Amino acid sequence: MRLLRVAVLVAACVTCSRPASGQAEPDPRADARFHVGPLYLTPTISITNLGVDNNVFNSAEAPESDFTFSLRQNLDAAVPFGRKALLTTTGAVTVDYYWRFSRERAVSGNLVARLEHYLNRMTIFLEAGEESTRQRPNFEIDARLRREHRSGSAGVSVRVFRKLYLEPSVAVSEARFDATAMYDGVQLRDTLGRDTRTGRLAARWRATPLTSFGLRVEAEADRFPWAPERNADTARVTAGVDMRPRALVSGSAHVGVHRFRTLSRKLPDDEGLFAQATLAYRIVSSTSLELTAKRDVGYSYQVREPYYVVKMWGLVVRRHLGSSFAASLGALRNWYAYRPFDQAPPAVEDAALKPGRVDLTWNYTASISHGSPRGRQVGVAASYVDRQSSTKRTLAYNSTRVGMFVVQRF
């Protein structure tokens, strides 16, 4: 919250600064649904997963079903200061409801504020965020446990030439689990509570108004206050492309190399490919493909196997049926290979040959929806999740969820 207060103070200061000339600033007036004094507001209410979950706890032995839904209220707000600066905030509150298992009911919230100040050839930004949630953090942890995440970043985008931009930035974040959060006999505050410091230098070439190519160099330091043997430093060098939604191919893709260097002699390092991509390709006007892919390192809750290599890919096919209906089919594959203490990483990434634990999770989805010109979308969605583990049979499960969803953008 301290960073959010700083953002508000800086916003008050920049209103007295010199106006920009020649820098293209975003204009919230074009998309906002309401205008109240200096505020431009866009509220959204959504109800999702209104139906039955046949395995609430992702249990392998005794699945329990329940009626459930999630209610989310989202508000986007913007305050422009002429053509000199822009303050934007995004806030959301989510209520998760379960009919039988009242202990699974929860309220989550998050808030992100960003301030941008525009100069002649430069944009300065300051961003802060805070989140408190009881959602599952990933496919590894099946329990819904309270955790908090705070983050802040600052940087500048400098136009060196007509299409070339240099963008140095720094970021800090901290992740904390509740002191009572226990899973599989492990106190998550000790194994997953960490502080992260990141420095980044990016060069971006704006080839067209819709497409930019870039090169990024990053250095990241993770520190665990309650488990210093997990401390690690990461360095990445990536090249990629960013494309705006109006392009034939939209989204972003970044590929490069990384070095994950642990500070404990008993824990192996990881070097190799780093990849992160979210791309959408419009085949024809009515059909599109959405591809996601990732290869990175993630931290595990387990004491003996503190991190894993994750390889993920997903594909979604969307098709418009007439002017108001749409349907989608998707598949998502997550592959976690764990790295234990006192063991070198295997030479090949083959689940059958790995001496450590390997988890494989498939998530299949399908939906059909109807959209109205007034910003309302109504539909039915279904998902099926199947997880297998090479060493822990108790973690293998499958679950099915079928429910309705309603999204109203005012």
Disulfide bonds with the S-S distance in Angstrom:
none
